[in-house]
């Protein structure tokens, strides 16, 4: 993330039509509203990764995908191919379609509404409004099925299904929320979105206020966005701050973040496959596409419209395969593990993310993917190292009681691109090693650790060196108790 207003004059979020010139070649990002990816689109992306890029897709913290290392002169053909499978419905709004949704919507035991139609309506209305093309590419929408699985994400505007059949509209930083009938929820949300555009222009912060929380005026300014939504909706109910948390509930499952099989209401299984560091090879995507086709899937309208299979990309850099028979879930789970993907909830990869690092990013001060992978392998080989509780094969441990380790994000520089919100251990490259910091986790222990064999100093002033000491320092910082 940019560190100063001067660096934030231009919204540089990439798309397909506007790629980013990374150190390893052009980078193209495709938005997947609700994380939804049809089998046909997945096959096309796998082919594009092989033909135009480095043979991989990267899953982002907003449930989008990106291709790295694009060869010169391939962007136009890439755009044509993804357009043909519905991944580029708007050339003017491609970078603002940042919509995350509950991965098990309509199927999970904790949700109370299938939000797929709501996501589809939001995407359609968003792209149909010319004024909304001016939104910054960092703005994030979330649509929660009522399970609370998205509650920890830093969404700017969120809709959450309520057991009453209504939806709750929340704005980042606001002291209130709106309780609305579902048929006016999306129009009200977009009214608040337009109010954000007007507020940033009126305040003269159009070049720097990329998120709602960055508007001047504090909570009062965010409450003003809700007022615009209330006017659009005719105001059904206002929920005060305490009621927002109560309405949100506490998540008992977070299927997208926890690998392995999960029960669906109909007796079938959803299989969450974690992608280490979000880097998915074209061959691995082919495997997941075949599994999704075996399960069927949903249409754009929701769980009842079968088609040739749908994969769901999640903000936790995993892919959810839905509607699998129990035996099929077991078979595909084994196949995914054999392909180098993670389906074991006790895996050392759970909760580990990173930016691109060297050599892909010119700003990076270290090869963070390599160092993160070495750290994970060291912990996996250490029988005394704490691991995530295994849980049961068909159920998830409660959140936030488990997991036993906090998430950790490895960053090649102070921008900390892709870092998840909420509680997290930051491992940031400094050029001579790494700085480790706990964010939202109580004591702010900070350590500087040399990763290349040189001596460095931890908070205790003990000398450390090498990857094993780095792994131990990260492991210590991740402990929740």
FITIVEX-708226 format. One record per residue (C-alpha): residue in three letters; x negated, y negated, z negated. Coordinates in nm, 2 decimals, always signed. Layout:
# FITIVEX-708226
REC   mimar     east    north       up
REC     Ala        X        Y        Z
...
***
This chain:
# FITIVEX-708226
REC   mimar     east    north       up
REC     Unk    +0.00    +0.00    +0.00
REC     Unk    -0.13    -0.35    +0.08
REC     Unk    -0.30    -0.52    -0.21
REC     Unk    -0.25    -0.89    -0.14
REC     Unk    +0.01    -1.11    +0.04
REC     Unk    -0.25    -1.20    +0.30
REC     Unk    -0.27    -0.83    +0.40
REC     Unk    +0.11    -0.82    +0.43
REC     Unk    +0.18    -1.08    +0.69
REC     Unk    +0.26    -0.82    +0.96
REC     Unk    +0.47    -0.52    +0.90
REC     Unk    +0.24    -0.25    +1.04
REC     Unk    +0.46    +0.06    +0.97
REC     Unk    +0.41    +0.28    +1.27
REC     Unk    +0.68    +0.44    +1.49
REC     Unk    +0.67    +0.63    +1.81
REC     Unk    +0.69    +0.32    +2.03
REC     Unk    +0.45    +0.13    +1.81
REC     Unk    +0.17    +0.36    +1.70
REC     Unk    -0.10    +0.29    +1.45
REC     Unk    -0.47    +0.29    +1.56
REC     Unk    -0.62    +0.52    +1.30
REC     Unk    -0.99    +0.62    +1.29
REC     Unk    -0.91    +0.96    +1.44
REC     Unk    -0.68    +0.83    +1.72
REC     Unk    -0.33    +0.68    +1.74
REC     Unk    -0.07    +0.78    +1.48
REC     Unk    +0.30    +0.81    +1.56
REC     Unk    +0.57    +0.84    +1.29
REC     Unk    +0.91    +0.98    +1.35
REC     Unk    +1.20    +0.91    +1.12
REC     Unk    +1.43    +1.20    +1.01
REC     Unk    +1.74    +1.06    +0.84
REC     Unk    +1.82    +1.30    +0.55
REC     Unk    +1.51    +1.50    +0.65
REC     Unk    +1.72    +1.68    +0.91
REC     Unk    +1.53    +1.85    +1.19
REC     Unk    +1.70    +2.08    +1.44
REC     Unk    +1.53    +2.39    +1.57
REC     Unk    +1.52    +2.24    +1.92
REC     Unk    +1.35    +1.92    +1.79
REC     Unk    +1.11    +2.12    +1.58
REC     Unk    +1.00    +2.32    +1.88
REC     Unk    +0.95    +2.00    +2.07
REC     Unk    +0.74    +1.85    +1.79
REC     Unk    +0.52    +2.17    +1.77
REC     Unk    +0.46    +2.14    +2.14
REC     Unk    +0.37    +1.77    +2.12
REC     Unk    +0.13    +1.84    +1.83
REC     Unk    -0.05    +2.09    +2.04
REC     Unk    -0.06    +1.90    +2.36
REC     Unk    -0.10    +1.54    +2.25
REC     Unk    -0.23    +1.54    +1.89
REC     Unk    -0.45    +1.73    +1.66
REC     Unk    -0.23    +2.04    +1.64
REC     Unk    -0.06    +1.94    +1.31
REC     Unk    +0.23    +1.74    +1.18
REC     Unk    +0.21    +1.55    +0.86
REC     Unk    +0.51    +1.53    +0.62
REC     Unk    +0.54    +1.20    +0.45
REC     Unk    +0.67    +1.09    +0.10
REC     Unk    +0.99    +0.96    +0.28
REC     Unk    +1.07    +1.29    +0.44
REC     Unk    +0.95    +1.17    +0.78
REC     Unk    +0.69    +1.33    +1.00
REC     Unk    +0.39    +1.19    +1.19
REC     Unk    +0.14    +1.30    +1.45
REC     Unk    -0.23    +1.21    +1.42
REC     Unk    -0.51    +1.19    +1.67
REC     Unk    -0.29    +1.11    +1.97
REC     Unk    -0.48    +1.11    +2.30
REC     Unk    -0.49    +0.79    +2.50
REC     Unk    -0.21    +0.75    +2.74
REC     Unk    +0.02    +1.01    +2.58
REC     Unk    +0.26    +0.78    +2.38
REC     Unk    +0.50    +0.73    +2.67
REC     Unk    +0.54    +1.10    +2.73
REC     Unk    +0.57    +1.16    +2.36
REC     Unk    +0.85    +0.91    +2.33
REC     Unk    +1.03    +1.07    +2.63
REC     Unk    +1.01    +1.42    +2.48
REC     Unk    +1.13    +1.32    +2.13
REC     Unk    +1.41    +1.11    +2.28
REC     Unk    +1.53    +1.41    +2.47
REC     Unk    +1.59    +1.61    +2.15
REC     Unk    +1.76    +1.32    +1.96
REC     Unk    +1.47    +1.20    +1.75
REC     Unk    +1.46    +0.85    +1.90
REC     Unk    +1.83    +0.73    +1.92
REC     Unk    +1.73    +0.37    +1.90
REC     Unk    +1.43    +0.19    +2.05
REC     Unk    +1.50    -0.13    +1.85
REC     Unk    +1.57    +0.03    +1.51
REC     Unk    +1.33    +0.33    +1.51
REC     Unk    +1.11    +0.20    +1.22
REC     Unk    +1.41    +0.12    +0.98
REC     Unk    +1.58    +0.46    +0.98
REC     Unk    +1.42    +0.55    +0.64
REC     Unk    +1.69    +0.76    +0.48
REC     Unk    +1.62    +1.04    +0.23
REC     Unk    +1.90    +1.28    +0.13
REC     Unk    +1.95    +1.57    -0.11
REC     Unk    +1.80    +1.88    +0.06
REC     Unk    +2.07    +2.12    -0.07
REC     Unk    +2.36    +1.90    +0.00
REC     Unk    +2.68    +2.09    +0.03
REC     Unk    +2.51    +2.41    -0.09
REC     Unk    +2.34    +2.35    -0.42
REC     Unk    +2.50    +2.43    -0.75
REC     Unk    +2.44    +2.09    -0.91
REC     Unk    +2.57    +1.86    -0.63
REC     Unk    +2.93    +1.74    -0.60
REC     Unk    +2.95    +1.63    -0.23
REC     Unk    +2.80    +1.72    +0.10
REC     Unk    +2.63    +1.40    +0.19
REC     Unk    +2.53    +1.49    +0.55
REC     Unk    +2.83    +1.30    +0.70
REC     Unk    +2.74    +1.00    +0.48
REC     Unk    +2.37    +1.01    +0.60
REC     Unk    +2.49    +1.04    +0.97
REC     Unk    +2.73    +0.74    +0.93
REC     Unk    +2.46    +0.53    +0.76
REC     Unk    +2.21    +0.60    +1.04
REC     Unk    +2.47    +0.53    +1.31
REC     Unk    +2.59    +0.20    +1.16
REC     Unk    +2.23    +0.10    +1.09
REC     Unk    +2.13    +0.14    +1.45
REC     Unk    +2.44    -0.03    +1.58
REC     Unk    +2.38    -0.36    +1.40
REC     Unk    +2.12    -0.57    +1.59
REC     Unk    +2.06    -0.79    +1.28
REC     Unk    +1.93    -0.48    +1.09
REC     Unk    +1.65    -0.43    +1.34
REC     Unk    +1.47    -0.71    +1.14
REC     Unk    +1.44    -0.49    +0.83
REC     Unk    +1.09    -0.42    +0.71
REC     Unk    +0.97    -0.06    +0.78
REC     Unk    +0.91    +0.00    +0.41
REC     Unk    +1.27    -0.04    +0.30
REC     Unk    +1.40    +0.29    +0.18
REC     Unk    +1.76    +0.42    +0.16
REC     Unk    +1.86    +0.73    -0.05
REC     Unk    +2.18    +0.93    -0.04
REC     Unk    +2.21    +1.17    -0.34
REC     Unk    +2.47    +1.45    -0.35
REC     Unk    +2.53    +1.40    -0.72
REC     Unk    +2.26    +1.64    -0.84
REC     Unk    +2.03    +1.36    -0.93
REC     Unk    +1.74    +1.52    -0.73
REC     Unk    +1.66    +1.18    -0.57
REC     Unk    +1.68    +0.98    -0.89
REC     Unk    +1.30    +0.96    -0.93
REC     Unk    +1.24    +0.82    -0.58
REC     Unk    +1.17    +0.44    -0.54
REC     Unk    +1.47    +0.37    -0.31
REC     Unk    +1.57    +0.02    -0.24
REC     Unk    +1.94    +0.10    -0.19
REC     Unk    +2.10    +0.43    -0.30
REC     Unk    +2.43    +0.60    -0.28
REC     Unk    +2.50    +0.88    -0.53
REC     Unk    +2.81    +1.10    -0.52
REC     Unk    +3.02    +1.11    -0.84
REC     Unk    +3.23    +1.40    -0.97
REC     Unk    +3.53    +1.17    -0.93
REC     Unk    +3.49    +1.18    -0.55
REC     Unk    +3.36    +0.82    -0.54
REC     Unk    +3.01    +0.70    -0.48
REC     Unk    +2.78    +0.49    -0.68
REC     Unk    +2.59    +0.21    -0.50
REC     Unk    +2.27    +0.11    -0.67
REC     Unk    +2.02    -0.16    -0.57
REC     Unk    +1.66    -0.15    -0.70
REC     Unk    +1.61    -0.38    -0.99
REC     Unk    +1.98    -0.47    -1.03
REC     Unk    +2.14    -0.46    -1.38
REC     Unk    +2.47    -0.33    -1.24
REC     Unk    +2.60    -0.08    -0.98
REC     Unk    +2.92    -0.04    -0.78
REC     Unk    +3.16    +0.25    -0.80
REC     Unk    +3.32    +0.28    -0.45
REC     Unk    +3.55    +0.51    -0.25
REC     Unk    +3.34    +0.71    -0.01
REC     Unk    +3.50    +0.55    +0.30
REC     Unk    +3.37    +0.20    +0.21
REC     Unk    +3.03    +0.31    +0.06
REC     Unk    +2.82    +0.28    +0.38
REC     Unk    +2.97    -0.06    +0.49
REC     Unk    +2.91    -0.19    +0.14
REC     Unk    +2.55    -0.07    +0.13
REC     Unk    +2.48    -0.23    +0.47
REC     Unk    +2.64    -0.56    +0.34
REC     Unk    +2.38    -0.55    +0.06
REC     Unk    +2.11    -0.48    +0.32
REC     Unk    +2.21    -0.78    +0.53
REC     Unk    +2.21    -0.99    +0.22
REC     Unk    +1.85    -0.88    +0.16
REC     Unk    +1.75    -1.00    +0.50
REC     Unk    +1.92    -1.34    +0.43
REC     Unk    +1.76    -1.37    +0.09
REC     Unk    +1.41    -1.30    +0.20
REC     Unk    +1.45    -1.55    +0.48
REC     Unk    +1.60    -1.82    +0.25
REC     Unk    +1.31    -1.77    +0.00
REC     Unk    +1.05    -1.80    +0.27
REC     Unk    +0.92    -1.45    +0.19
REC     Unk    +1.01    -1.27    +0.51
REC     Unk    +0.64    -1.20    +0.57
REC     Unk    +0.57    -1.06    +0.23
REC     Unk    +0.89    -0.92    +0.06
REC     Unk    +0.91    -0.58    +0.22
REC     Unk    +1.10    -0.42    -0.07
REC     Unk    +1.40    -0.54    -0.26
REC     Unk    +1.21    -0.55    -0.59
REC     Unk    +0.97    -0.81    -0.43
REC     Unk    +1.24    -1.07    -0.39
REC     Unk    +1.19    -1.37    -0.61
REC     Unk    +1.43    -1.43    -0.89
REC     Unk    +1.41    -1.10    -1.07
REC     Unk    +1.73    -0.90    -1.15
REC     Unk    +1.95    -1.19    -1.07
REC     Unk    +1.84    -1.18    -0.71
REC     Unk    +1.91    -0.81    -0.68
REC     Unk    +2.25    -0.86    -0.85
REC     Unk    +2.33    -1.10    -0.57
REC     Unk    +2.29    -0.82    -0.31
REC     Unk    +2.55    -0.62    -0.51
REC     Unk    +2.78    -0.92    -0.49
REC     Unk    +2.77    -0.91    -0.12
REC     Unk    +2.84    -0.54    -0.12
REC     Unk    +3.13    -0.59    -0.36
REC     Unk    +3.28    -0.85    -0.13
REC     Unk    +3.26    -0.61    +0.16
REC     Unk    +3.42    -0.33    -0.04
REC     Unk    +3.68    -0.53    -0.22
REC     Unk    +3.52    -0.43    -0.55
REC     Unk    +3.65    -0.11    -0.70
REC     Unk    +3.44    -0.08    -1.01
REC     Unk    +3.13    -0.24    -1.16
REC     Unk    +2.91    -0.02    -1.37
REC     Unk    +2.67    -0.19    -1.62
REC     Unk    +2.31    -0.08    -1.66
REC     Unk    +2.39    +0.18    -1.93
REC     Unk    +2.66    +0.33    -1.71
REC     Unk    +2.43    +0.36    -1.41
REC     Unk    +2.21    +0.62    -1.60
REC     Unk    +2.52    +0.80    -1.73
REC     Unk    +2.67    +0.82    -1.38
REC     Unk    +2.34    +0.94    -1.23
REC     Unk    +2.32    +1.23    -1.47
REC     Unk    +2.01    +1.43    -1.54
REC     Unk    +1.88    +1.65    -1.26
REC     Unk    +1.88    +2.02    -1.35
REC     Unk    +1.73    +2.12    -1.02
REC     Unk    +1.50    +1.97    -0.77
REC     Unk    +1.49    +2.23    -0.50
REC     Unk    +1.29    +2.03    -0.25
REC     Unk    +1.00    +1.99    -0.50
REC     Unk    +1.00    +2.34    -0.64
REC     Unk    +0.89    +2.62    -0.40
REC     Unk    +1.06    +2.95    -0.37
REC     Unk    +1.42    +3.08    -0.32
REC     Unk    +1.72    +2.89    -0.47
REC     Unk    +2.08    +3.01    -0.49
REC     Unk    +2.35    +2.86    -0.28
REC     Unk    +2.72    +2.84    -0.38
REC     Unk    +2.81    +3.09    -0.12
REC     Unk    +2.57    +3.36    -0.25
REC     Unk    +2.31    +3.30    +0.02
REC     Unk    +1.97    +3.15    -0.05
REC     Unk    +1.78    +2.84    +0.04
REC     Unk    +1.40    +2.88    +0.06
REC     Unk    +1.18    +2.58    -0.02
REC     Unk    +0.84    +2.60    +0.14
REC     Unk    +0.57    +2.37    +0.01
REC     Unk    +0.32    +2.24    +0.27
REC     Unk    -0.02    +2.18    +0.10
REC     Unk    -0.10    +1.81    +0.12
REC     Unk    +0.18    +1.78    +0.37
REC     Unk    -0.03    +1.90    +0.66
REC     Unk    +0.17    +2.15    +0.87
REC     Unk    +0.02    +2.33    +1.17
REC     Unk    +0.22    +2.38    +1.49
REC     Unk    +0.20    +2.75    +1.44
REC     Unk    +0.34    +2.72    +1.08
REC     Unk    +0.62    +2.50    +1.22
REC     Unk    +0.70    +2.76    +1.47
REC     Unk    +0.74    +3.02    +1.19
REC     Unk    +0.97    +2.79    +0.99
REC     Unk    +1.17    +2.72    +1.30
REC     Unk    +1.23    +3.09    +1.36
REC     Unk    +1.33    +3.13    +0.99
REC     Unk    +1.58    +2.84    +1.02
REC     Unk    +1.73    +2.99    +1.34
REC     Unk    +1.78    +3.31    +1.14
REC     Unk    +1.97    +3.12    +0.88
REC     Unk    +2.19    +2.92    +1.12
REC     Unk    +2.22    +2.58    +0.96
REC     Unk    +2.45    +2.28    +0.99
REC     Unk    +2.56    +2.03    +1.25
REC     Unk    +2.54    +1.66    +1.20
REC     Unk    +2.88    +1.68    +1.03
REC     Unk    +2.77    +1.90    +0.74
REC     Unk    +2.75    +2.25    +0.61
REC     Unk    +3.04    +2.39    +0.82
REC     Unk    +2.91    +2.32    +1.17
REC     Unk    +2.68    +2.61    +1.26
REC     Unk    +2.41    +2.56    +1.53
REC     Unk    +2.08    +2.71    +1.62
REC     Unk    +1.92    +2.63    +1.28
REC     Unk    +1.82    +2.32    +1.09
REC     Unk    +1.51    +2.26    +0.88
REC     Unk    +1.52    +2.00    +0.61
REC     Unk    +1.20    +1.80    +0.54
REC     Unk    +1.19    +1.66    +0.18
REC     Unk    +1.01    +1.37    +0.02
REC     Unk    +0.80    +1.62    -0.18
REC     Unk    +0.63    +1.74    +0.14
REC     Unk    +0.82    +2.06    +0.16
REC     Unk    +1.06    +2.22    +0.41
REC     Unk    +1.39    +2.37    +0.30
REC     Unk    +1.54    +2.66    +0.50
REC     Unk    +1.90    +2.71    +0.42
REC     Unk    +2.18    +2.97    +0.46
REC     Unk    +1.95    +3.28    +0.44
REC     Unk    +2.07    +3.61    +0.33
REC     Unk    +1.88    +3.73    +0.02
REC     Unk    +1.68    +3.99    +0.21
REC     Unk    +1.60    +3.74    +0.48
REC     Unk    +1.49    +3.49    +0.22
REC     Unk    +1.25    +3.75    +0.08
REC     Unk    +1.11    +3.84    +0.43
REC     Unk    +1.06    +3.48    +0.53
REC     Unk    +0.90    +3.39    +0.20
REC     Unk    +0.64    +3.66    +0.25
REC     Unk    +0.58    +3.54    +0.61
REC     Unk    +0.54    +3.18    +0.50
REC     Unk    +0.29    +3.28    +0.23
REC     Unk    +0.09    +3.49    +0.48
REC     Unk    +0.08    +3.18    +0.70
REC     Unk    -0.09    +2.97    +0.43
REC     Unk    +0.23    +2.79    +0.30
REC     Unk    +0.34    +2.79    -0.06
REC     Unk    +0.65    +2.97    -0.19
REC     Unk    +0.52    +3.05    -0.55
REC     Unk    +0.64    +2.80    -0.81
REC     Unk    +0.33    +2.88    -1.01
REC     Unk    +0.10    +2.78    -0.73
REC     Unk    -0.18    +2.53    -0.81
REC     Unk    -0.06    +2.33    -0.51
REC     Unk    +0.26    +2.23    -0.68
REC     Unk    +0.26    +1.85    -0.74
REC     Unk    -0.06    +1.78    -0.55
REC     Unk    -0.05    +1.52    -0.27
REC     Unk    -0.30    +1.29    -0.09
REC     Unk    -0.34    +1.03    +0.17
REC     Unk    -0.52    +1.10    +0.49
REC     Unk    -0.87    +1.00    +0.36
REC     Unk    -1.18    +1.04    +0.57
REC     Unk    -1.23    +1.09    +0.86
REC     Unk    -0.88    +0.99    +0.97
REC     Unk    -0.86    +0.66    +0.79
REC     Unk    -1.13    +0.39    +0.83
REC     Unk    -1.05    +0.24    +0.49
REC     Unk    -1.10    +0.56    +0.30
REC     Unk    -1.41    +0.60    +0.08
REC     Unk    -1.39    +0.98    +0.06
REC     Unk    -1.26    +1.30    +0.22
REC     Unk    -0.98    +1.32    -0.03
REC     Unk    -0.81    +1.62    +0.13
REC     Unk    -1.13    +1.82    +0.10
REC     Unk    -1.19    +1.72    -0.26
REC     Unk    -0.82    +1.78    -0.36
REC     Unk    -0.84    +2.13    -0.20
REC     Unk    -1.16    +2.21    -0.38
REC     Unk    -1.01    +2.10    -0.71
REC     Unk    -0.70    +2.32    -0.65
REC     Unk    -0.91    +2.62    -0.57
REC     Unk    -1.13    +2.57    -0.88
REC     Unk    -0.82    +2.56    -1.10
REC     Unk    -0.67    +2.86    -0.93
REC     Unk    -0.99    +3.05    -1.00
REC     Unk    -1.00    +2.95    -1.37
REC     Unk    -0.79    +3.18    -1.59
REC     Unk    -0.79    +2.93    -1.87
REC     Unk    -0.64    +2.65    -1.66
REC     Unk    -0.28    +2.56    -1.73
REC     Unk    -0.04    +2.63    -1.45
REC     Unk    +0.32    +2.54    -1.37
REC     Unk    +0.56    +2.78    -1.54
REC     Unk    +0.66    +3.06    -1.29
REC     Unk    +1.03    +3.03    -1.38
REC     Unk    +1.28    +3.28    -1.24
REC     Unk    +1.27    +3.37    -0.87
REC     Unk    +1.63    +3.26    -0.81
REC     Unk    +1.65    +2.96    -1.04
REC     Unk    +1.46    +2.65    -1.12
REC     Unk    +1.33    +2.53    -1.46
REC     Unk    +1.51    +2.22    -1.58
REC     Unk    +1.37    +1.88    -1.48
REC     Unk    +1.21    +1.69    -1.64
REC     Unk    +1.13    +1.95    -1.91
REC     Unk    +0.92    +2.15    -1.66
REC     Unk    +0.68    +2.15    -1.48
REC     Unk    +0.39    +2.16    -1.73
REC     Unk    +0.17    +1.94    -1.52
REC     Unk    +0.23    +1.59    -1.40
REC     Unk    +0.21    +1.52    -1.02
REC     Unk    -0.13    +1.40    -0.89
REC     Unk    -0.20    +1.19    -0.59
REC     Unk    -0.54    +1.16    -0.43
REC     Unk    -0.62    +0.83    -0.25
REC     Unk    -0.91    +0.73    -0.04
REC     Unk    -0.89    +0.36    -0.14
REC     Unk    -0.69    +0.12    -0.36
REC     Unk    -0.40    +0.10    -0.12
REC     Unk    -0.29    +0.45    -0.24
REC     Unk    -0.09    +0.52    +0.07
REC     Unk    +0.18    +0.79    +0.02
REC     Unk    +0.17    +0.78    -0.36
REC     Unk    +0.50    +0.90    -0.51
REC     Unk    +0.68    +0.68    -0.75
REC     Unk    +0.74    +0.74    -1.12
REC     Unk    +0.51    +0.94    -1.34
REC     Unk    +0.19    +1.04    -1.15
REC     Unk    -0.18    +1.08    -1.20
REC     Unk    -0.38    +0.86    -0.96
REC     Unk    -0.71    +0.99    -0.83
REC     Unk    -0.86    +0.70    -0.64
REC     Unk    -1.19    +0.71    -0.45
REC     Unk    -1.44    +0.44    -0.55
REC     Unk    -1.72    +0.50    -0.31
REC     Unk    -1.94    +0.66    -0.58
REC     Unk    -1.67    +0.90    -0.71
REC     Unk    -1.31    +0.88    -0.83
REC     Unk    -1.12    +0.68    -1.08
REC     Unk    -0.85    +0.88    -1.26
REC     Unk    -0.55    +0.70    -1.41
REC     Unk    -0.22    +0.82    -1.57
REC     Unk    +0.07    +0.60    -1.45
REC     Unk    +0.40    +0.62    -1.65
REC     Unk    +0.25    +0.90    -1.86
REC     Unk    +0.17    +0.73    -2.19
REC     Unk    -0.20    +0.68    -2.27
REC     Unk    -0.37    +0.52    -1.98
REC     Unk    -0.68    +0.73    -1.98
REC     Unk    -0.92    +0.63    -1.71
REC     Unk    -1.22    +0.83    -1.59
REC     Unk    -1.48    +0.77    -1.32
REC     Unk    -1.61    +1.09    -1.19
REC     Unk    -1.88    +1.15    -0.93
REC     Unk    -1.77    +1.40    -0.67
REC     Unk    -2.09    +1.45    -0.48
REC     Unk    -2.32    +1.59    -0.75
REC     Unk    -2.43    +1.25    -0.89
REC     Unk    -2.39    +1.17    -1.26
REC     Unk    -2.09    +0.95    -1.36
REC     Unk    -1.91    +0.85    -1.67
REC     Unk    -1.58    +0.96    -1.82
REC     Unk    -1.40    +0.76    -2.09
REC     Unk    -1.58    +0.96    -2.35
REC     Unk    -1.91    +0.85    -2.20
REC     Unk    -2.00    +1.22    -2.13
REC     Unk    -2.21    +1.28    -1.82
REC     Unk    -2.03    +1.48    -1.55
REC     Unk    -2.11    +1.58    -1.20
REC     Unk    -1.98    +1.79    -0.92
REC     Unk    -1.64    +1.92    -0.81
REC     Unk    -1.59    +2.14    -1.11
REC     Unk    -1.61    +1.84    -1.35
REC     Unk    -1.38    +1.65    -1.12
REC     Unk    -1.13    +1.93    -1.13
REC     Unk    -1.15    +1.95    -1.51
REC     Unk    -1.09    +1.58    -1.54
REC     Unk    -0.79    +1.58    -1.31
REC     Unk    -0.65    +1.89    -1.49
REC     Unk    -0.68    +1.72    -1.83
REC     Unk    -0.51    +1.40    -1.70
REC     Unk    -0.22    +1.60    -1.56
REC     Unk    -0.12    +1.77    -1.89
REC     Unk    +0.22    +1.65    -2.01
REC     Unk    +0.18    +1.77    -2.36
***
